[in-house]
Amino acid sequence: MARNGSDLSSMIAPLMIRLPLGIIIMAHGSQKLLGLFGGLGLTGTLRSFEEKLHIPPIFTLLAIIAEFAGGFGVLAGFLTRLSATGLATVMLVAIYKVHWLNGFFLNSACTPGHGHGFEYTFALLGMALYLMIAGGGHWCLDRLVFRS
């Protein structure tokens, strides 16, 4: 049976959200967990989040797991809704604890002493919320593992 354009777009849309979100979040998680891409690594991130953001180490560790494992889960489409829920939670905390005070827009001029607003984090939040609702889509491991 031939698929119409609507069916094809509904099959592709979750994949088009999963790929960039998974890659972006996994990269950020690898900064915090492994110290890649100029990140602080696990001990540095634990210390920094506690000193600067007053986030207890256990919650920082949960956020790192949500970013690294959840980023992989979203990318592969494995436990997509659960992974996206963890990512959405991390994005909400980042908006509240880090970005809200800087307003909406990114600091595109890189003005010293002025952090980034929440527009980018808000976009990532929207992507995660979409996947929480829609799931991983047609091309995901969830379909193979759970036969959905």
JOSULGI-V535962 format. One record per backbone hydrogen bond with DSSP energy under -0.5 kcal/mol. CO is the residue of the C=O (numbers start at 1). NH is the residue of the N-H. If there is no record, write none. Layout:
co;nh
CO;NH
CO;NH
//
This chain:
co;nh
4;8
5;9
6;10
7;11
8;12
9;13
10;14
11;138
11;139
12;16
13;17
14;18
15;19
16;20
17;21
18;22
19;23
20;24
21;25
22;26
23;27
24;28
25;29
26;30
27;31
28;32
29;33
30;34
30;35
30;36
31;35
31;41
33;42
35;38
36;39
40;44
41;45
42;46
43;47
44;48
45;49
46;50
47;51
48;52
48;53
49;53
49;55
50;54
54;56
56;59
56;60
57;61
58;62
59;63
60;64
61;65
62;66
63;67
64;68
65;69
65;70
67;71
68;72
69;73
70;74
71;75
72;76
73;77
73;78
76;141
77;79
77;142
79;83
80;84
81;85
82;86
83;87
84;88
85;89
86;90
87;91
88;92
89;93
90;94
91;95
92;96
93;97
94;98
94;99
95;100
99;102
100;103
103;118
104;119
105;117
106;108
107;110
111;114
113;115
118;122
119;123
120;124
121;125
122;126
123;127
124;128
125;129
126;130
127;131
128;132
129;133
130;134
131;135
138;140
140;143
140;144
141;145
142;146
143;147
//
